[in-house]
């Protein structure tokens, strides 16, 4: 998928890097060219300097071929305008906006634009909304630091070990439901078809782990 992100702060840069790591194409818009330093020297996506709700800037970012748009700048008004332009002018269906004001957020949710407030798991929710994953997190600790969620595995993962999976997705397998019974696996436990896999991960890493689990294991896994 091709994704356009407006805003290259902590959330925007983290989201962009995560999307690239799981195989998506990304363009990031920010009015401050210095902000792109957050992406790192090896960022494989595109960067566009300008105002993210300007039609010409969006066109330069490739909005016409985008499958999703995220407005994550530091301003509610800018995010709202950009989200509406992406949805109403360019017909982007998967649009999400970061809104600080809870009352405004409620209004835009009713208009069909998912909104994300300033919570620790912002990046996770953006990533999973954009890539179309509807799995909900099963549990978070009271501080929002650690989350447990169920994975949907690519079929090619079956036959690999828990250690292989943990290494590939950067999260820990907390437990497995196998034939209706809970199992506490170790690194040598072999994943089987019909297993329900639950992982524990730090907030901010959950969305990426979930996305990586749906892809084919690399040729290096298990070698």
N, C-alpha and C positions, 0 to 999 in steps of 0.2 A: 504494500500500500504506500501511496505517496501522502505525506502528512505535512501540513504547514503549521508552524508554531509562531505565535506572536508573543514576544517577550523572551529575553535571554537572561533572566535572573536565575536564582537557585532552582526554582521549579522548572522553568523552561529549559534550562541547560541539562538538568538531570533527565527530564523527559526525552529530550532530543537524543542524548547519548544512549538511553535505554532502548528507544525505538530503533536506532541504527544497529545496536548489538543484536536485536532479535530479527534483523533482516529487512526493515522498512526503509524507504527513502524519505529524507527529511529536509525541509527548508525552514530556517529560523529567521524571523524578522525582528529587528530592534533598531530604535532610532539612534542608539549609541554604539558605534562600531567597536568600542573598547569592551562592550559586554560580551562579545563573541569569544573573548579569551577564556571564558568559563567552559567553553566547549572542548578545549584542549587542542594541541597541535595536530593530532591525528584524526580529528573529526571528519567523517566522510561525507557529511551532508553539505547543503548549500547555505550561505548566509546572505541576507539582503538587508541593507541599511535603509531605514525609512519608517514612516508611520504605518502601523499595521492595519489600520482601517481604511487607508487610502487605496482606491481601486487600482491605480497604476502600480503601486508597490506590491499589492497582492498578485497582480498579473505577472510581475517580474519574479515573484516567488513561486509561480506555477500553480496558482490556485485553481485554474481551469481543469487541471488533471488530478487535483487532490481528492483523496477519498475521505479525509478528515481534517479538521481545523481545531486548534486549541488556542484560546486567548488567555494568556497567563502573565500579562504585564502587571505592574504595580497599581494600575488605576482601574477602578470599577467602570467608570464611564467609557474608557477606551476599550475595555474588554467587552462590554455590552454592545457597543457600536460595531466592533469588529466581528463579533459573533453573529449579529444580525445581518451584516453585509455578506458574510460567508454563507449563511443560510438562505437569505432572501434574494441576493443578487446573483450568487454563483451556484445555488442549489446544492450546497454541501449538506449531506444528511447527518453525518457524525460531527457535531459541533459541541464543544464544551467551553465554558467560560469560568474563570476564577473570579469570584465575587466576594468581597470582604463584608459587605452589608447584608446581614441575614434577611432583612425584609425585601431587599431587591432580589436576592437569590430566589426567594419563594415565588416572586412574580415571574421570573424568567423560567423557573422550572415549570410553571403552569403554561407558559408559552411554548414549551417543548424543547428548551435549551438547557441541558444538564449543567448545573453549576457546582463548583467546588469551593468550599471555604478554606480558610487558612488553618488546616489541621495537619498533624504529622504525616498522615497517609495520603496527602494530596497527589504526589507523583504516581502512587499505585493506582488511585482511582482514575486519573487521567489516562494512564497507559491502558488500563483495562477497558475503559469506555471507548477509547479510540480504536482499539483492535477488535472491539465487538465481543469481548469476553463478559459473560453475564454471571459468572460464578461469584458468590458472595463470600466474604471472609467469615469463617466460622467463629473465630474468637480473637479478641485483642486484649492485651493486659491494660489495666486502668490508665497507664500513662500513654498508651498508643504506640509504645516502642516495639513490641513484638506481636506478630500476628500468626495465627494458625489457619490454614485454608486447605481445601481439597484440590488436588491436581487432576487435570485431564491429560493423560499421557498419550503421546504418539505410540501407535502399535509396535513400532520398532524398539521401544524401550523394554518390552517384555523379554526376559532372558538376561538382561543386564542386572548388575548388582545395585543395591542401594547406594554404595559408595560411588559408583559411576554416575548415578543420577545427581547426588549431592554435589559432586565436583562440577558437573556441567551447568547446574542451575544456580549454584551459589546459595543454597538453602539446606536446612537439615530435615530429613524425614523424621517426623515426630512419631507417627504410628501408622499401621496398615490395618485395614479391615479386610480379612481374608475368609471367605465362606461364612460371613456373618460374625466372625470373632476378631477381637482386637489383638494385634501382634505388635510387640516392641522390637523392631528390627535392629540388627547391627549392620556394619558395612558390607558383610558378606551375604546378607539376605538377597535372594534372587527375586526380582519382580515377576509376577505372574499375571496373566490375563484375568480379568474380573477383580483384581485387587483395587481397593479404594485407597489412594495414597494421600496422606495429610502431611503437609510440611510446616515447619516453623521458620520464620524469617523476620528480619528487621523490617520495620515499616520503611517504605521507599524502595525495597528490593522485592516485595511480593509480586507486583505486577510483572516485572521482568522474569522472575522465576516461573510464574504461571505460563507466560508466553513461550519461554524456552522449552518447557516440558512438552509443548504441543508440536515441536519440530523434531525431525529425524536426528538421532544421535550422530555426532561427527565420527569420522573414521578413526579418530584417536581414542575414542571412548573404549575402555576396557583393554586397550593395548598395553 
